Amino acid sequence: MSVFSISCWILFSGITLLSLTSKTSGCSPGKYGEYCNKTCESFCVQSLCDSKTGHCLACNPGYKGSTCTQACGMSTYGVNCSQTCSDKCINKACFHVNGDCNYCIAGYQGKHCDTVCNKGTYGQNCTKLCPSTCPDKNCQPTNGQCLFCPPGYDGTKCEDFCPVNTFGENCTGLCSSQCRPFETNQTTCHHVTGACFLGCEEGYTGYQCNDEVDTSRFLLNTGLLINLLFLLFLSVFLLAFWFTWSRKHRGSNLRKQSTVTDNNLYNKMSFNRKVSDPSYAAFQIQETETNPDVPNVDEDRQSIYMNTTESALQHSNPEEAALTNENAENHVDEGVYANYMVSGKENS
């Protein structure tokens, strides 16, 4: 407004100069309009706007437009909606002010869904637990599939054995073709170790039947075994022979000793003596105990008979005959005493 206008206004309207000044100068912060009676939009930074038009000098994050009344469109956020929502947000939808995802896709967590699920968990918001069959309970954070399986197992959750005739880590091992097959179409080896279930085909050895049999070594071992068995048999035979010979030899010595003892006893008891019986005289000896110190003595012997024929007492020389008779009496006494010693009983 010009000075001329102001002067006219003073002259004709009677309005004070102060009122005119408030209408024509800038408004206080947060106000705009001809009379500064309008309030700037709250989405203007610090609620500041142009005092004439009311246009925001700048918008708060998440809003756009001259008056900052429009929220950011889908998948954008921030100052002037210049930033893009995370692709880990479901449908890339996030809060238009700070970019926080409304929901995270499976396997991720956090405000912006930029953090992978912790070990052992998976799924949306990481609320599910990995299968216990996964090694270390470690699985894909998105779908819960095991990252890898222990040797011998297969499947998304490592719950299955390796396919037929395969084994080992990731089921990459193949059962040996030298494994003896089943009658039905079954795997021929262990799903973990690859050991053949029914053993090896002829000519092969080893738990996986991958080694050829060394026939020369087999023959050598067989020869050694035969020799050892022969030596063992020979040793047993010689031992049995020695034992039998020893028993026979010992029995022969005992019989000889008994024969010598009996002969000595008989020699002492045999003498030429004239008795009333023209043929024999008998000495009856009762045996009640056996003397263990004298072996091979017949326990059933009840009497000892001695030849005492009178013809044996006849001598050409009467003195020699008398001497013979006297010696015979002494021999009788000695023989009887000896026989009592044999039976273990002596007359007191």
Secondary structure, 3 states (H helix, E strand, C coil): CCHHHHHHHHHHHCCCHHHHHHHHCCCCCCEECCCCCEECCCCEHHHCECCCCCCECCECCCEECCCCCEECCCCEECHHHCEECCCCEHHHCECCCCCCECCECCCEECCCCCEECCCCEECHHHCEECCCCCHHHCECCCCCCECCCCCCEECCCCCEECCCCEECHHHCEECCCCECCCCCCCCCECCCCCCECCCECCCEECCCCCEECCHHHHHHHHHHHHHHHHHHHHHHHHHHHHHHHHHHHHHHHHHHHHHHHHHHHHHHHCCCCCCCCCCEEEEECCCCCCCCCCCCCCCCCCEEEEECCHHHHCCCCHHHHHHHHHHHHHHHHHHHHHHHHHCCCCCC
